[in-house]
Amino acid sequence: MLDKQRDKKKNAENCKRWQDQRKNVPTFRQIEAERKKEKRKSRTPAQVEKDRSTARERMRRYREKQKSKETEKENLQLTCILTKSQKEKQRGQWRVYLKKVNVTKIVNRPLNELFRYGYLSSWM
């Protein structure tokens, strides 16, 4: 366990040292930009097409994920703070519903708790 922690610290120190060395080299960014440019030019059309197809697939999955998030947001039932008159109206609706169902007091208590939290509002 201690060896892993030491390795992590050592790795972090090495990364930090490498970054500092690169920052101190004034032409590092130019050299890297030229190297990457040459690398892109030397790619075959098959490699380019493969990269494009993977990018399209990644974007398709991302869009599906975003759409599912939107539908989840729409499906969420937002609770709001009711005014006193709205609460009284809601209690009246619950009483009418419970009379229709003819629920005993033993079952009535858990139902009232469910109504209070809005879980059974779709039954009415």
C-alpha positions in Angstrom: 0.0 0.0 0.0 2.8 2.4 0.9 4.7 1.5 -2.2 1.7 2.5 -4.4 1.4 5.9 -2.6 5.1 6.5 -3.0 4.8 5.6 -6.7 1.9 8.0 -7.1 3.9 10.8 -5.4 7.0 10.0 -7.4 4.9 10.0 -10.6 3.3 13.3 -9.8 6.7 14.8 -9.0 8.1 13.6 -12.3 5.1 15.0 -14.2 5.5 18.3 -12.5 9.2 18.4 -13.2 8.6 17.5 -16.9 6.0 20.3 -17.2 8.3 22.8 -15.6 11.1 21.9 -18.0 8.8 22.2 -21.0 7.6 25.6 -19.8 11.1 26.8 -19.6 11.9 25.9 -23.2 10.8 28.9 -25.2 10.3 27.1 -28.6 8.6 24.0 -27.2 5.1 25.0 -28.5 6.4 25.7 -31.9 8.3 22.5 -32.1 5.3 20.5 -30.9 2.9 22.3 -33.4 5.2 21.5 -36.3 5.6 17.9 -35.2 1.8 17.4 -34.9 1.3 19.1 -38.3 3.7 16.7 -40.0 2.0 13.8 -38.3 -1.4 14.9 -39.6 0.0 15.3 -43.1 1.5 11.8 -43.2 -1.8 10.1 -42.4 -3.4 7.8 -45.0 -7.0 8.5 -46.3 -8.1 5.3 -44.5 -6.8 6.6 -41.2 -8.6 9.9 -41.8 -11.9 8.1 -42.6 -11.6 5.9 -39.6 -11.1 9.0 -37.3 -14.1 10.7 -38.9 -16.3 7.7 -38.4 -15.3 7.3 -34.7 -15.9 11.0 -34.2 -19.4 10.7 -35.8 -20.2 7.7 -33.6 -19.0 9.6 -30.5 -21.1 12.6 -31.4 -24.2 10.4 -32.0 -23.8 8.8 -28.6 -23.3 12.2 -27.0 -26.5 13.6 -28.6 -28.5 10.5 -27.5 -27.3 11.1 -24.0 -28.3 14.7 -24.1 -31.8 13.8 -25.4 -32.3 11.3 -22.6 -31.3 13.9 -20.1 -33.9 16.3 -21.5 -36.6 13.7 -21.4 -35.6 12.8 -17.8 -36.0 16.5 -16.9 -39.4 16.7 -18.5 -40.5 13.6 -16.7 -39.5 14.8 -13.3 -42.5 16.0 -11.3 -41.6 19.3 -9.8 -42.9 20.0 -6.4 -43.9 23.6 -5.6 -44.8 25.4 -2.4 -48.6 25.5 -2.1 -50.6 28.4 -0.6 -52.9 27.8 2.3 -56.0 27.8 0.0 -54.3 25.3 -2.4 -53.5 23.0 0.5 -57.1 23.1 1.7 -58.3 22.4 -1.7 -55.9 19.4 -2.1 -57.0 18.0 1.3 -60.6 18.2 0.2 -59.8 16.3 -2.9 -58.0 13.6 -0.9 -61.0 13.3 1.5 -63.4 12.9 -1.5 -61.1 10.3 -3.0 -60.7 8.3 0.2 -64.5 8.3 0.7 -64.9 6.9 -2.8 -62.5 4.2 -2.1 -63.9 3.6 1.4 -60.5 3.1 3.1 -60.3 2.2 6.8 -58.3 4.4 9.2 -55.5 1.8 9.4 -54.8 2.0 5.7 -55.8 5.7 5.6 -52.7 6.9 7.5 -50.1 5.5 5.0 -52.2 6.8 2.1 -52.3 10.2 3.6 -48.5 10.2 4.0 -48.2 9.2 0.3 -50.6 11.9 -0.7 -48.7 14.4 1.4 -45.5 13.7 -0.6 -47.4 13.8 -3.9 -46.9 10.1 -4.9 -50.6 9.4 -5.3 -51.6 12.6 -7.0 -51.9 10.8 -10.3 -54.7 8.5 -8.9 -57.1 11.4 -8.7 
